[in-house]
């Protein structure tokens, strides 16, 4: 969306902040209006929905240094990419299954060198330091104080709290002045709010509490789950303190009993790598040499796991998979190693790496 001057800024913004955020946004927009009218572009859908329900704690520390990434795209490239995607899967199209090379993809999606240079110039003119430019010009990363970031993107940045978590976020969508704005598709780094993974521990239906973890040393290699998820039909009757009302339920029980401790049938149920490979008919592919060798599986996870190398290697040893070492498993931190960890994301990261390795045991993994 393009606009000019204060009137356009105040009338076209899709999500209007509330409370203290209204005043903060108004003050920043008034700063724009104080000078000559400028052409600018709102980077839409760039404000976390969580800010609408979270408690606004007020402005963030203006002197704190943060990193922001501007994701770039050539004007009109989104429509061109959508058209190409349709043609790639249209059997009547001459481009059917003619996949793009990396240079071809960059030529379609990336801005020109001159356009990317304008973005860098815009950032430096607003006091930010450019620290990285992707070789295909698909993003530019910069860092600076929150004060300079607010000035560059005409948006206030506040601290919030929600559900026992505190986070920093922009109060509204950022605005980038033209001509730089025309090639900016999104801005990340203004907010540090992250989605929570859906990974949860199995729950004991009788107590409602998560089941205790089973120590690795207590279980024989490969004997963690029962592959038979559905058991014979059972009927259970429940009473209210030994009396009425009562209720009876009948059906197939899922997995082993919660209290079961026999090796190989621990609750609830699931599959180990060899069973998954058999179920999907992968073993014949491996026998013919198609195990992912020469390829790299790239996994992008939020935050990551501080123990992923040890976890993945233990998983490989327990289930008889090839070792994951520095030769075939690398962890990258584009913005530096995180200073904190999150148990939910750590579990998600382990799942992604371990099961990618299970399906393509010969492939390299880049996390």
Secondary structure as GFF3:
##gff-version 3
##sequence-region A 1 367
A	DSSP	beta_strand	2	4	.	.	.	ID=ss1
A	DSSP	alpha_helix	5	12	.	.	.	ID=ss2
A	DSSP	alpha_helix	20	34	.	.	.	ID=ss3
A	DSSP	beta_strand	39	42	.	.	.	ID=ss4
A	DSSP	three_ten_helix	49	52	.	.	.	ID=ss5
A	DSSP	beta_strand	55	59	.	.	.	ID=ss6
A	DSSP	beta_strand	65	72	.	.	.	ID=ss7
A	DSSP	alpha_helix	77	88	.	.	.	ID=ss8
A	DSSP	alpha_helix	102	109	.	.	.	ID=ss9
A	DSSP	alpha_helix	113	125	.	.	.	ID=ss10
A	DSSP	beta_strand	129	133	.	.	.	ID=ss11
A	DSSP	beta_strand	139	145	.	.	.	ID=ss12
A	DSSP	alpha_helix	146	153	.	.	.	ID=ss13
A	DSSP	beta_strand	157	162	.	.	.	ID=ss14
A	DSSP	beta_strand	165	170	.	.	.	ID=ss15
A	DSSP	beta_strand	175	177	.	.	.	ID=ss16
A	DSSP	three_ten_helix	180	183	.	.	.	ID=ss17
A	DSSP	beta_strand	184	188	.	.	.	ID=ss18
A	DSSP	three_ten_helix	216	218	.	.	.	ID=ss19
A	DSSP	beta_strand	230	240	.	.	.	ID=ss20
A	DSSP	beta_strand	243	254	.	.	.	ID=ss21
A	DSSP	alpha_helix	273	279	.	.	.	ID=ss22
A	DSSP	alpha_helix	283	287	.	.	.	ID=ss23
A	DSSP	beta_strand	296	298	.	.	.	ID=ss24
A	DSSP	alpha_helix	308	318	.	.	.	ID=ss25
A	DSSP	beta_strand	329	330	.	.	.	ID=ss26
A	DSSP	alpha_helix	343	359	.	.	.	ID=ss27
A	DSSP	beta_strand	364	366	.	.	.	ID=ss28
###
